[in-house]
Amino acid sequence: MAESVRRLLGKPGAVDLRPYTKLLSAIEAEEDGLRELGDAELTDRAIELGNAELPYSRDDLVRLCAVGREAARRSLGERPFDVQLLGVMALLDGHVAEMATGEGKTMAGALAAAGFALRGRRVHVMSVNDYLARRDAEWMRPLYDMLGVTVGAISEESTTQERRDAYSCDVTYGPVSELGFDVLRDRMVTDIADRVVPEPHVAIIDEADSVLVDEARVPLVLAGAAESVSSSEEMADLVRTLKPRLHYEIDDEGRNVQLTDAGIDAVEKALGGVDLYSEEESSLLPQVNLALHAHVLLQRDVHYVVRDGEVRLINESRGRIALLQRWPDGLQAAVEAKEKVAVSETGEVLDSITVQSLVLRYPTRAGMTGTAMSVAEQLREFYELEVAVIPPNKPNIRKDHGTHLYATREEKEDALVAKAEEVHATGRPILIGTQDVAESERLAERLRKAGLECVVLNAKNDADEAAIIAEAGTYGAVTVSTQMAGRGTDIRLGGSDMSDRERVVEAGGLYVMGFGRYPSSRLDGQLRGRAGRQGDPGDSVFFVSMDDDLVVNNVSETSGYTTGDDGEITDEAWLATVDHAQRVSEGQLLEVHRNTWRYNQLIDVQRDVVLEHRELVLTGNEGDQHIRQDRKEHHANLVEEVGEDKVAQAARLVTLYHLDRGWTDHNAFLSELREGIHLRFLGRRDPLDEFNREAVPVFKGFLDDARARAAQSFEELEAVDGELDVSDVGVKRPSMTWTYMVHDHPFSSAFETLAGRLKGGQKR
Ligand SMILES: Nc1ncnc2c1ncn2[C@@H]1O[C@H](COP(=O)(O)OP(=O)(O)OP(=O)(O)O)[C@@H](O)[C@H]1O
């Protein structure tokens, strides 16, 4: 209640920058003195700052910023601007610094990381991908060296030893997914020496809004022990024969598809006269629904691409292939069956972690991004983070034009292409943002036909992406790209070496065009922000049509407007509906985020109980003590045969095994419960309450059960040649493990569909 009232009343404000700005002149005053010092003396000055505790006093903050500025000037050849130092101070206070594109967040982040490290904190700088983690660590290394701070980076390919080395540095850069996977893997070790992640201190999150808001709906998963699911190609072929409206209906938002009565009859007939709602056939309906979802709602080249015989998801928030992502198993298999590719490896989910849980492990959190203010509320609600809006170094002179609205997609495309031709004729570089891969390719084709050579950026690897983006400011360049978030490379006018800068500036700088507005205004802002960096000239404009998904899915009335000859709708009221549609969509995204959060809160509490107990077993002799009491005689016999140490180790392994096994099973139970819980809507109960009501009692006996099973396994253990081999009693760790990100079920589950039918009062 208090929270909802606060949400309504308390407009999220930004952090007051005055305490920081007051220090700027004192920082500058130190500059001449520091320039006199030799490099080693400068390093000593930095190290001396480590002789006190956090937080930094006013005077020490001045010293840190002054030393940091001088070190950056010498090591990187760039003297941090005042605004970057404001960013550093905001980060050191644990805020999210909103700094526009090209303002130099990488350096601000590094100076803050060094500030924490000098005071004895371990810092993890979380990036959005491998490439940026490695690039930033290497780029900033000379600066860290000069400040006497060690730095390392991890990436997906890092070996265990490389990870350990990187984590032993003061500052470690890594993609958020890898940091999460390491935490998950560490939770499964049976020997403390196998752990790689040290105790968490400080997290500095780059592209904080993408990571903390957009990616927070995608849990990281550790899976193990292979077992293949049956392919559902038969179902895929069957649903292909069904006809829209006659056999199935799609709801207004395009998020749900349901069989009609005629559809059910057709499916039952095609399956040889089964009754889909009978007890015996209870597994069929979910399969049909999954196949139908895959067929109707998931489109190739919009939601996924097929490459090298694999279905690869497109990360909607970043508009590119998400190598590690997959849908929950059933849906993934259904899409694979639809595309007739081999059904991919599947196995048990050993454990999972959400971005929230990962980030909240760190007692100190901070972040930086170009677009934070519009998610200030979420950052506060989910991460207890406040936003500090750092002004640009030079005033932003980019011209953001109003949205152009058209009746149809064709008219929108015609208008955009015409505008692109007009702008291209002046030599200005153009960046066009599209909604999905298919659209970017179609549009590029159109542009080429119109004589505009263009580069399409949608699904390359991270390094290629960065190189393409870096050249997008070249004279006459036309670049078509899907969502820009997390690309992490700024567009310099005149190409990456800025050799042609003058000509491009004179022409008017980068012209950004959005082909459709994004599901949130923040994503629009990220695209616009690519133009006008560091006071450069630039323009941005969006072209929208009434049949864009954003409008169709979120506006109830989409007819009754008047258009000009070219199909443009200029009526302010209709333009306002586009803004409205975007707000509705933002509300939906927030709800999804909040739901993931709520469900995971309970799971996290239970996981913590298990982990706490597991830690006692792993690091102490909890397992042995319990078994010694429970199976006195057998324990004593084995001790006599093989000695205390070997028995204690066997008891530890057996207990860990049953704790982990129990948690895997409990996890599976919780996901099933969560899927099925929507049926509870039938009883008009709150599904979350229902979830908690069922999940809590089931967990009650968890530890006792695991202990009892461990004792049982131990009882069966026999000494052979003076050794105990726990695999004799079925204690086997997964032979292999792998990691991925589960794409949150984009549509309601099969159960919800069933619930929807029952709710509608249909027979059966
Ligand atoms: N103080 C400075 N003086 C001169 N150049 C600087 C300074 N700080 C950063 N730069 C340069 O500005 C460019 C942009 O820096 P950086 O990539 O860190 O920006 P960013 O804010 O992270 O942008 P993006 O939003 O694209 O990630 C880099 O080429 C960097 O070398």
The ligand as a Gaussian input file, in Angstrom:
#p B3LYP/6-31G(d) Opt

LIG

0 1
 N       37.651000      13.617000     -21.326000
 C       37.667000      13.233000     -22.588000
 N       38.314000      13.939000     -23.510000
 C       38.338000      13.577000     -24.799000
 N       37.723000      12.475000     -25.271000
 C       37.064000      11.722000     -24.399000
 C       37.002000      12.041000     -23.015000
 N       36.277000      11.104000     -22.393000
 C       35.906000      10.214000     -23.331000
 N       36.366000      10.579000     -24.542000
 C       36.179000       9.872000     -25.814000
 O       34.787000       9.901000     -26.114000
 C       34.400000       8.717000     -26.789000
 C       33.177000       8.131000     -26.141000
 O       33.503000       7.517000     -24.914000
 P       32.647000       6.309000     -24.365000
 O       32.566000       5.218000     -25.376000
 O       33.111000       5.998000     -23.030000
 O       31.245000       7.021000     -24.327000
 P       29.920000       6.483000     -23.762000
 O       29.374000       7.552000     -22.928000
 O       30.129000       5.179000     -23.148000
 O       29.075000       6.318000     -25.071000
 P       28.016000       5.154000     -25.436000
 O       26.710000       5.652000     -24.987000
 O       28.141000       5.102000     -26.925000
 O       28.463000       3.896000     -24.779000
 C       35.591000       7.804000     -26.758000
 O       36.176000       7.806000     -28.016000
 C       36.542000       8.418000     -25.744000
 O       37.875000       8.189000     -26.093000

